Amino acid sequence: MMGARTTRMLRMAVVLAAALEATSASALDQGAAAPQFDLPGKDGTVQLAKFQGKLVYVDFWASWCGPCRQSFPWMNEMQAKYGARGLQVVGVNLDAKSDDARRFLAETPARFTIAFDPAGATPRAYGIKGMPSSVLVGPDGKVLYQHAGFKAADRAELEHVIQKALGGAK
């Protein structure tokens, strides 16, 4: 038989789990229009609208994020491998200090588009909850896929999603 304290704790756990489930639902559903952004970039202004007609892999990252260091070589590889077929990788940095981001980029170069959002408006619009997180935006500007985190085991699945969105492996 459960005690009153255990019963209260179980009720609280159920309420907390329901609240987390309700808030962890992504702000963007598959097929929803991806929020537009216009951000300063490493090489000029970065606007999502300029990539209309391309498959855009938007990656949210920060200098302090360990998995982000692992994802950059993979994103470089994806940009090199699929760029000619219409893929554009866009890394959106969320560091409050641009010097932190620039140090990271000096150590871990990006061969794809980099934008800076120190205020964090873009990840809020996308419902991002952790680093790194990525959103695959179709040529029509609609969300195709979302992914949180990055580990070696994610590489094949993410590449498969990119290939499929580009019309299959070639």
Beta strands, then each sheet from edge to edge (+ up, - down):
strand 1: 38-39
strand 2: 46-47
strand 3: 55-61
strand 4: 87-93
strand 5: 113-116
strand 6: 133-137
strand 7: 143-148
sheet 1: 1+ 2-
sheet 2: 5+ 4+ 3+ 6- 7+
end
